[in-house]
Amino acid sequence: MQTTPLNDTHRHLEAKLVNFAGFEMPLVYSSLKEEHHAVREAAGIFDVSHMGEFIVRGAGAQDLVQYVTSNDVTKLVEGQAQYSCLPRPEGGIVDDLLVYRLPANSRMSKNSEHPSYMLVVNASNIQKDWDWISSHNTFGAEMLDISDHTALLAVQGPKATEILEPLTDVDLAAIPYYHFVRGSLAGVDNVLISATGYTGAGGFELYFDGDHAAKVWKAIMDAGKPHGLKPAGLGARDTLRLEKGYCLYGNDINDTTSPLEAGLGWITKLNGDDFVGKDFLLRQKEAGLQRRLIAFRVHDRRAPRQGYAILNEAGENIGEVTSGTHAPSLDYPLGMGYVATGYHKTGTKIQIDLGRKTMEAEVVKL
């Protein structure tokens, strides 16, 4: 397995380590509930250095990124980020990702007169995404994979700004949502400080040279201790994102799900420039969607799991669960899944099939 630069730190903290996307990653340090509530009520720090980062720059950079992603990168200004996906010609999703437009005077953009970007992709898809984007690079863009050299920490929660402020000269409170700045943090230069996250609790994601990972982690932990900061693992990351209704690649979106089915029409620029899969998605929208991604609440104490069948009130199979958990903040089970169009409306009564019994559930707002 691959490891992040903080593997020794996780071992010292006696985290439960698991294989995730080929990386040895912390699943939990203390307890999932404790870590989850820390993020919601104070702050948590996640090591997500397993994620992939690509630089795309040069004369054809904007044309390439515009063509392979579903969103409109021409709307990005320097210092702004955008959620997007890599659609397939037949409507599936190669991956979901963040697109950052880098400042023209940054080290990674090489002072180019052309727009430069950093693409942040899922760890399980690094090689797949690189190959996919490269295969469409007929625009002459320069591509650079910096994944192995980049550390990424997510400091999430209502006290994230208060914890990080003493460590940097950057005015963190002035960074708008989905924007970023470069500055020094914990004595380390050239840190990309991004007001983004995957928890719904607010906070920042910090990208920097992996050689400084242990130093930055310790500085944040020391600064956060009086505020209730806790290290948080992949377990809490999953319950946090699911409470918020964020899709997880491999569960809620994959190579066979369309962004329109997944409720990602808001990142799909069907009225804009041509991009991979646009013709298919236009036809799909015109014909009408056959299934929709829903969120649902279970009226039981058991948590739904990926792969469970979703039934209508008559007991007929209408879909499948893609994600499920017991939500620590809400203290009841919830999930996501695809159902036949018509059963996707808020308030629709459904059943989750456990095999020998069923659980009553209800479609709620995603």
C-alpha positions in Angstrom: 0.0 0.0 0.0 1.0 3.6 -0.5 1.2 5.9 2.5 0.8 9.6 3.0 3.5 11.7 4.6 1.6 11.5 7.9 1.6 7.7 8.2 4.0 7.8 11.2 1.8 10.4 12.9 -1.3 8.3 12.5 0.5 5.3 13.9 1.7 7.3 16.9 -1.9 8.4 17.5 -2.9 4.7 17.4 -5.4 5.3 14.5 -7.1 2.3 13.0 -5.5 2.1 9.6 -7.3 0.6 6.6 -6.6 0.1 2.9 -8.5 2.9 1.0 -7.9 3.3 -2.7 -4.5 1.7 -2.3 -3.4 3.9 0.5 -3.0 3.1 4.2 -5.4 5.6 5.7 -6.8 6.4 9.2 -10.4 5.1 9.5 -10.9 6.3 13.1 -8.7 7.6 15.9 -11.0 7.6 19.0 -14.6 6.9 17.9 -16.5 7.8 14.8 -19.2 9.6 16.9 -16.6 11.7 18.8 -14.8 12.7 15.6 -18.1 13.5 13.8 -19.4 15.7 16.6 -16.0 17.5 17.0 -16.3 18.6 13.4 -19.9 19.7 13.7 -19.4 21.5 17.1 -15.7 22.6 17.1 -13.3 21.3 14.5 -11.6 18.2 13.1 -8.4 17.8 11.1 -8.3 15.2 8.2 -5.3 13.9 6.4 -6.5 13.6 2.8 -3.1 13.7 1.2 -4.1 10.6 -0.8 -6.0 12.8 -3.2 -4.6 13.5 -6.6 -3.5 16.9 -7.9 -2.8 17.8 -11.6 -1.5 21.1 -12.9 -2.8 22.0 -16.4 -1.2 25.1 -17.9 0.0 26.7 -21.2 -1.7 27.9 -24.3 -4.3 25.1 -24.5 -5.0 24.7 -20.8 -8.4 26.4 -20.7 -9.6 24.7 -23.8 -8.6 21.3 -22.5 -10.2 21.7 -19.1 -13.3 23.2 -20.6 -13.7 20.2 -23.0 -13.2 17.4 -20.4 -15.2 18.9 -17.5 -18.9 19.4 -17.3 -18.8 22.9 -15.7 -17.8 26.2 -17.2 -14.2 27.0 -16.4 -14.3 30.3 -18.3 -16.4 31.7 -15.4 -13.5 31.1 -13.0 -11.4 34.0 -11.9 -7.9 33.7 -10.4 -8.2 32.4 -6.8 -11.6 30.7 -7.4 -12.5 27.0 -7.3 -15.3 25.1 -8.9 -16.9 21.7 -8.4 -17.2 19.7 -11.6 -17.0 16.2 -13.1 -15.4 14.4 -16.0 -18.3 13.0 -18.1 -18.1 10.1 -20.5 -19.5 10.2 -24.1 -22.3 7.8 -23.1 -23.2 9.8 -20.0 -21.3 8.1 -17.2 -18.9 9.9 -14.9 -15.1 9.2 -15.0 -14.7 11.2 -11.7 -15.9 14.2 -9.8 -13.2 16.8 -9.0 -12.4 20.4 -8.0 -11.0 22.8 -10.5 -8.8 25.7 -9.2 -7.8 28.6 -11.4 -4.3 29.5 -10.3 -3.0 33.1 -10.1 -0.9 34.0 -13.2 2.1 34.9 -11.0 2.1 31.6 -9.1 5.0 29.1 -9.2 2.8 26.4 -10.8 1.4 28.7 -13.5 5.0 29.7 -14.5 3.9 33.3 -15.0 1.9 32.2 -18.1 -0.2 34.7 -20.0 -2.7 31.8 -20.3 -5.1 30.5 -17.6 -3.6 27.8 -15.4 -5.5 25.2 -13.3 -5.1 22.7 -10.6 -7.4 19.7 -10.8 -8.0 17.8 -7.6 -9.2 14.2 -8.2 -10.2 11.2 -6.1 -7.3 8.9 -4.9 -8.9 5.8 -6.5 -9.0 7.5 -9.9 -5.6 9.2 -10.1 -4.2 7.1 -13.0 -7.5 6.7 -14.6 -8.2 10.5 -14.6 -4.7 11.3 -15.8 -5.0 8.9 -18.7 -8.5 10.2 -19.6 -7.6 13.8 -19.6 -4.3 13.1 -21.5 -6.2 11.2 -24.2 -8.2 14.3 -24.9 -5.3 16.7 -24.8 -5.2 17.7 -28.5 -4.9 21.4 -27.4 -1.2 21.4 -26.5 -1.7 22.0 -22.8 1.1 21.1 -20.5 0.1 18.6 -17.8 1.9 17.9 -14.5 1.0 15.3 -11.9 2.1 16.7 -8.5 0.1 14.2 -6.4 3.1 12.4 -4.9 4.6 15.7 -3.6 1.5 17.3 -2.3 0.1 17.1 1.2 -3.5 18.0 1.8 -5.1 18.7 5.2 -8.7 19.5 5.8 -9.5 21.6 8.9 -13.3 21.5 9.1 -15.8 22.9 11.6 -17.1 26.2 13.1 -13.8 26.9 14.9 -11.5 26.2 11.9 -10.9 29.9 11.3 -10.2 30.7 14.9 -7.7 27.8 15.1 -5.8 28.6 12.0 -5.7 32.4 12.3 -2.7 32.5 14.7 -0.7 30.3 12.2 -0.9 32.6 9.2 -0.9 36.3 8.1 -3.7 35.5 5.7 -7.1 37.0 6.6 -8.9 33.7 6.6 -12.3 35.2 7.3 -12.1 37.3 4.1 -11.7 34.3 1.8 -15.1 33.7 0.2 -16.6 30.2 -0.1 -14.9 28.3 -3.0 -12.1 30.7 -3.2 -8.5 30.4 -2.1 -5.3 32.3 -1.5 -1.6 31.4 -1.3 0.3 32.3 1.8 2.4 31.1 4.7 1.0 28.9 7.4 2.8 27.4 10.4 6.1 28.7 9.0 5.6 27.0 5.6 5.5 29.1 2.5 3.4 28.6 -0.6 0.4 27.0 1.1 -2.8 27.0 -0.9 -5.5 27.9 1.6 -8.9 27.0 0.2 -12.3 27.7 1.7 -13.7 24.4 0.6 -14.5 21.0 2.2 -16.4 17.8 2.1 -18.2 17.9 5.5 -20.8 20.7 5.3 -19.3 22.2 8.4 -17.2 24.9 6.9 -13.4 25.3 7.1 -10.4 25.1 4.9 -8.4 22.7 2.8 -4.6 23.2 2.9 -2.3 22.1 0.0 1.4 22.3 0.5 4.7 20.5 -0.1 4.5 17.0 1.5 7.9 17.4 3.2 6.3 19.7 5.7 3.3 17.6 6.5 4.3 16.5 10.0 5.3 20.1 11.0 2.0 21.6 9.8 -0.1 18.9 11.4 1.5 19.4 14.8 1.2 23.2 14.6 -2.5 22.9 13.8 -3.1 20.3 16.5 -1.3 22.4 19.1 -3.2 25.5 18.1 -6.5 23.6 18.1 -6.2 21.8 21.3 -7.8 24.6 23.5 -10.7 24.8 21.0 -11.6 21.1 21.0 -9.9 20.1 17.7 -9.7 16.4 17.1 -8.0 14.3 14.4 -10.7 12.7 12.3 -10.6 9.7 10.0 -12.4 8.4 6.9 -15.3 7.1 9.0 -16.4 10.5 10.2 -15.6 12.0 6.8 -18.2 9.6 5.3 -21.0 10.3 7.9 -20.4 14.0 7.6 -20.6 14.1 3.8 -23.6 11.8 3.8 -25.5 14.1 6.2 -24.9 16.9 3.8 -25.9 14.9 0.7 -22.5 15.0 -1.0 -21.9 12.3 -3.5 -19.1 9.7 -3.0 -17.5 8.5 -6.2 -17.9 4.7 -6.4 -21.1 4.8 -4.5 -23.5 7.5 -5.6 -21.8 8.4 -8.9 -19.7 6.2 -11.1 -18.9 5.2 -14.8 -22.6 4.4 -15.4 -24.4 7.3 -13.7 -25.1 10.5 -15.5 -24.6 13.9 -13.8 -28.2 14.7 -14.6 -29.5 11.5 -12.9 -27.2 12.4 -9.9 -28.8 15.8 -9.5 -25.6 17.5 -10.8 -27.3 19.5 -13.6 -26.1 22.6 -11.8 -22.5 21.7 -12.8 -23.4 20.6 -16.3 -23.1 23.5 -18.9 -25.5 22.2 -21.5 -26.0 25.7 -22.9 -22.3 26.4 -23.2 -19.3 25.2 -25.1 -18.9 21.7 -26.4 -17.6 19.1 -23.9 -17.3 15.3 -23.7 -20.7 13.7 -23.4 -22.7 16.9 -24.1 -24.7 15.4 -27.0 -25.7 12.4 -24.9 -26.7 14.5 -22.0 -28.8 16.8 -24.2 -30.6 13.8 -25.7 -31.1 12.3 -22.2 -32.6 15.6 -20.9 -34.9 15.8 -23.9 -36.1 12.2 -23.6 -36.5 12.5 -19.8 -34.6 10.9 -17.0 -35.5 7.3 -16.2 -34.1 7.4 -12.7 -33.0 10.0 -10.1 -30.7 10.1 -7.1 -32.7 10.6 -3.9 -32.1 11.1 -0.2 -34.2 9.2 2.3 -34.8 8.9 6.0 -35.4 5.5 7.5 -38.1 5.0 10.1 -36.1 2.3 11.9 -32.9 2.1 13.9 -31.0 0.0 11.3 -28.7 1.8 8.8 -29.3 1.1 5.1 -26.3 -0.2 3.2 -25.1 0.1 -0.4 -26.8 -2.5 -2.6 -30.0 -2.8 -0.6 -33.1 -2.8 -2.9 -35.5 0.1 -2.7 -39.2 -0.9 -3.0 -42.4 1.1 -3.5 -45.3 0.8 -1.1 -46.6 -2.2 -3.1 -43.3 -4.0 -2.6 -42.1 -3.6 -6.2 -38.4 -3.0 -6.8 -37.8 0.6 -7.9 -34.1 1.2 -7.2 -31.1 0.6 -5.1 -29.3 2.2 -2.1 -25.9 3.7 -2.9 -24.9 5.1 0.5 -26.3 4.7 4.0 -25.4 5.3 7.6 -26.8 6.2 11.0 -26.4 10.0 11.1 -24.7 11.1 14.4 -25.9 14.7 14.2 -29.5 13.6 13.6 -29.6 10.3 15.5 -31.5 8.4 12.8 -30.5 6.4 9.8 -30.4 8.0 6.3 -29.2 7.1 2.9 -29.0 7.9 -0.8 -29.9 5.8 -3.8 -31.4 5.8 -7.3 -35.1 5.2 -7.9 -37.3 5.3 -11.0 -38.5 8.7 -11.9 -41.8 9.4 -10.2 -40.7 8.0 -6.9 -38.0 10.7 -6.4 -40.3 13.4 -5.1 -40.0 14.6 -1.5 -42.4 12.9 0.8 -42.7 9.7 -1.2 -43.0 6.6 1.0 -40.6 3.8 0.1 -39.2 0.6 1.7 -35.7 -0.6 2.1 -35.4 -4.4 1.5 -33.2 -6.1 4.0 -33.9 -9.6 2.6 -36.0 -11.1 5.4 -37.8 -7.9 6.3 -38.2 -4.3 5.1 -37.8 -0.9 6.7 -40.2 2.0 6.1 -38.5 5.1 4.7 -39.4 8.4 3.2 -37.8 10.5 0.4 -36.4 13.8 1.8 -34.7 16.8 0.3 -31.2 16.0 -0.8 
